[in-house]
Amino acid sequence: MILPTKHIRADRALLSVGAELLGLLRHPMTVSRLWDRFRERRGNLSGVAPVTYDWFVLTLDLLFIMGAVGLEDGLLRKAKP
């Protein structure tokens, strides 16, 4: 689930989806705006597995636990290096 396995494609593993989300999170934004941008990006790519909102939230949870993102004033922000 976190890493790709023979049952979970690499483009659907939480770490892969998390990397995509961090790439889209160039500036602070709401969770709903990030979800919209993520769906738009995934819709433009061919051959990638679809990601549900539940999977998106699990990915955000993982990024938060890892300290890669934080929530401040209702906006998601990348953690400072």
Helices and strands as residue ranges (DSSP letters): H 14-24, H 31-44, H 53-66, E 69-72, E 75-78
